[in-house]
Amino acid sequence: MAVLSEPIADAPNASDHSYVVLAPDSKKIRARIESALRQPGDPTLIFVDGAEELIDLGSRAPEIAVLVCDLDRPAEMAMLRRVRRNLQRLSIVIVSPPATATGVRRALDAGADAIVFEPLIEATLAVTVSAVGSGQAVVPRALRASVQRPTLSHRERQVLTLVCEGLTNSQIAEQLFLSESTVKSHLSSAFAKFGVRSRREAAALFTEFDQTTPSEVTT
């Protein structure tokens, strides 16, 4: 688990929280969340079965919500965006199956304040919720590189642009007048900066970053 340095804007006070849990499909996950959060003296948990039920709470919604969803499923990211759009002051902790770096980045961009992977519910959910209540954003430590917008070199941006267009390494090398090994080196560097392992993930993150971040080029 990695706690990001930037506090969440307008975060609620960490004390005396109540929580709403959206976990529509899994009684087992509900039970694990309840076991992790409901300790003697802790506030009440409210369980809801869908996004609309959560949104309908409006101003009656607790300060922190735990949403169970799969970060790699676009429809569930759309649900997260809908909740965030309608409940802007709600702090949102996502519980997801282990996801890709792309999924983590999309969830944070969609409005999640923290992410806990399902195998780590017992070990990290309570402390994550506490951190969010104190105004911190939290992501799994192994994927923290994916949430930092990297500065790419000119060549790395060129290579990734051509990757997004579907070119192979040999085609990229020919177009940029580079050796294929140099192209592979630039890709490896970009993978490390994004915290990914595949061309598909790197291309997806590069496209999203390019749309939302002013151009930052180093040589």
N, C-alpha and C positions, 0 to 999 in steps of 0.2 A: 504494500500500500504506500502510495506517495501522496503527501499533502502539498498541494500547489501553493505558491507563496501569495498569490493574489486573493484577498478576501472577497467573498460574494457581496455584491452591492446590496445594501439594505437588509443584511442578514438579521434574523431574529436572535434574541438572547438565548444562550445555550441552556438556561435553566427552565424547568417546568414545561417541557414540551409535551404535546400530544402528537400522535402520528396517524396518518391514514395510509392504508396498504391496499394497492391495487394488484391483486393476484388472481385473475379470473379462472385459470385453468389447472391449478395444481394445489391440491389440499396438502400435499407433502411439503411444498415450498412454503405455503402459509404457516404450517406448523413450525417449520424451522425458523421462519422470521419471528413468529410469536415467541418462541423459546429464546431467541437471541435478544429480543427487545423488551419483553414483558418480565421485568424483575420486580421484586417486592418494592413498593413505593413509587414505581415508575408510572407515568401517565397512561391513559387508556389507549389501546389500539382500535382503530376503526377500519373494518375491512369493507371494500367495495368491489363490485364485479366488473366494472367497465369504466371507460374514460368519461362517458357522459354522466354517470352517477357521481364521479369525483368532481367534474366540472359543476354539476348542479349544486354542490355544497357551497359554492361561491365564497362569500365572506365567512361562512361557518366552517370552512375547511381548516384543519390543523395547519400548523406552520411548516411541517415537514411531511412529505409523502414518500413512500417507498413503492416504486413501480416495478413490477416484475415483467420483463419483456426481453426479447432477443435483439441485441444491437445490430445484428447482421440481417435483419428482416426489414425491408423498407416500409412495410405497412405499420410495423410497430414503432418505427421512428416517426412516421406521420402522426401516430397517436400521441407520442411524446410532444411533438410540436403543437398539437391541438391543446393539450393540457397546459403547456407553457404559455401559449397565446391567451388562454382564458383565465389562467391563474398566475399572473406574472410575479406575484410576491411569494409564491409557494417555493420552498426549497425541495428539490427533487433528487432522491437517491435511487439509482437504477440497480436492480438485481437482475443479472443476465447470465446465461451460459457463457463460458469463455468465448470471447469474440476477437475479431481481427482489429488491428490498429485502425483501419478505416472505420470500422463500426464504432470504436471508442471516440474517434474524432467527430464523427457525425452526431453521436449522442450529445457530446459537449456543445457542439454548434447548435443542436436542436433545443438545448435548454437544460440538460442534466447538470446537476451540481456535483454529483459523485457517482462512482460506479463500483459495484461489488460483484465479483463473479460467484456464481452459485456454490462451487466447492468451498468457498471461503466465508460463507454466511456466518457460521458459528464463531470464526476467529476474528472477523473484521467488521461485521455489520454494525454492531453496537458502537464501536469506536468511530466508525465512519459517520454514523448519524450524529454522534456527539461533535465531531469535527465540523460537520456541515452546520450544526446549530451554533457553532462558534464563529461561523463566517468563512470557513475554509472550503476549497474544492479538493476532491480526493479522487485519485485514479489508481488502478493497480500499478505497482512499482515497475513491473516488467514492460509496461506500455507507456511510461511517462514521456518517452521521447516523441511519441506520436502526437502528444497534445501541445508540444512546443513548435511553433511555426519556424521551420529551419530557414537559414539563409543559404541559398544555392549559388554555386558559381555559374558564370555565363555558360560554360560548356555543359554543366549538369542540367541546366534549364533547356538547352538545345537538345540534348539527348532525350530528356523526359518528354519534351514536346513531340519528338519523332516516335517515341514509344507509344504515346497517346494516339498517334496516327496509325499505329499498327505495324510499324517497320521492325524488321529483325535487326540484330546487332550488326550483321554484315551490311545490310542496306543503310543503316545509320552511318556506319564507318565510311561507306562509299560516298554518301551525301555530304558528310562533314569533312571529308579528306583526312580521316583519322585511321589508325590501325584498329582492328577489332578488339585487341586487348586493351587499348586506351578507352574504347567505348565501355567495355566491361568494367574497367576501373572507375569511370565516372558513375556508372550505374551502382556499383558496390558502395561508393561514397554516398550517393543519394539514398540508397536503401538504409544505410546506417543513420543518416540524419532523420529519416522518416520513422525509423524503428520498424521496418517491414522486411519481408523476405521474398516477395514476389513482384514481378513486373506489374501485375494487375493492381495490387494494393498501392504500389508506388504511383502508378498512373492516376488512380482514383484520388489519392491524397493530393497529388500535384495539381490536378484539375480544380479541386476544391480550394486549395490554398491560392492558386493563381486567380481565382474569381473573387476572393475575399481579402487578399493581402496586397498592399502596394508592392510594386516590383522592388526587390532588394537583390542586388547583384554584386558579387565579389569576384575577384580574379584569383 
